[in-house]
C-alpha cells in the first residue's frame, strides 16, 4: 500500500533494518498522534520504496538520508 505524509518532518516513525543488517527496512516504532500513525502505518510494515526509489539494497543510513531529503511530503510504498 502507498502512504503520503504531508507537511515537514517529523514524520513520527523509526526505521529498522537495511542491507547492512541483512534485514528488510521496516517500521520499528510510531509516535502517538504522529503523521505516520495518523496515516495508519503499522509497526513491522516493510518499506518497499521511499519517494519512488526502491529500498532494495539500501543501507539503513541511505534510507534515513533519503527520508531526511524529503521536504514538504514523504511518499512511501509499504507492505503489511
C-alpha positions in Angstrom: 0.0 0.0 0.0 1.1 3.6 -0.6 1.2 6.3 2.0 1.8 10.0 1.6 2.8 12.0 4.8 2.1 15.7 4.1 4.0 18.6 5.7 7.5 18.9 7.0 9.3 16.4 9.3 9.0 14.9 12.0 7.2 12.0 10.3 6.6 10.1 13.6 8.2 6.8 12.9 11.5 4.9 13.4 13.2 2.6 10.9 15.0 -0.6 11.5 17.0 -2.9 9.2 18.6 -2.3 5.8 21.1 -4.0 3.6 23.9 -3.6 6.1 21.8 -5.6 8.7 20.6 -8.2 6.1 17.0 -7.4 7.2 14.4 -5.6 5.1 13.8 -2.0 6.1 10.7 -1.8 8.3 8.9 0.5 10.7 10.1 -0.2 14.3 8.3 2.5 16.2 5.4 5.0 15.9 4.9 8.2 17.8 1.4 8.6 19.3 -0.5 11.0 17.2 2.4 11.4 14.7 1.9 11.7 10.9 2.7 8.0 10.3 0.3 6.8 13.0 -2.5 9.1 11.6 -1.8 7.6 8.1 -2.4 4.1 9.6 1.2 3.0 9.1 1.8 -0.2 11.2 4.8 -1.4 13.3 6.5 -4.1 11.3 5.4 -2.8 7.9 8.2 -3.3 5.3 9.3 -0.2 3.4 9.5 -1.1 -0.3 10.0 2.4 -1.8 10.9 5.9 -0.5 9.9 8.7 -2.8 9.6 6.2 -5.7 13.0 4.7 -5.2 13.3 1.0 -4.3 14.8 0.3 -0.9 16.1 -3.0 -2.2 19.9 -2.8 -1.5 19.6 0.4 0.6 21.6 0.6 3.8 20.0 1.9 7.0 21.8 5.3 6.6 21.0 5.6 2.9 17.3 5.2 3.8 17.5 7.7 6.6 19.2 10.2 4.4 16.6 9.6 1.6 13.8 10.3 4.1 15.6 13.4 5.5 15.9 14.7 2.0 12.1 14.7 1.6 10.8 18.2 2.5 7.2 19.0 2.2 5.9 15.5 2.0 7.1 11.9 2.2 5.8 9.2 -0.2 6.4 5.5 0.6 5.2 2.2 -0.5 4.8 -0.3 2.4 3.9 -3.9 2.8 2.0 -5.3 5.8 
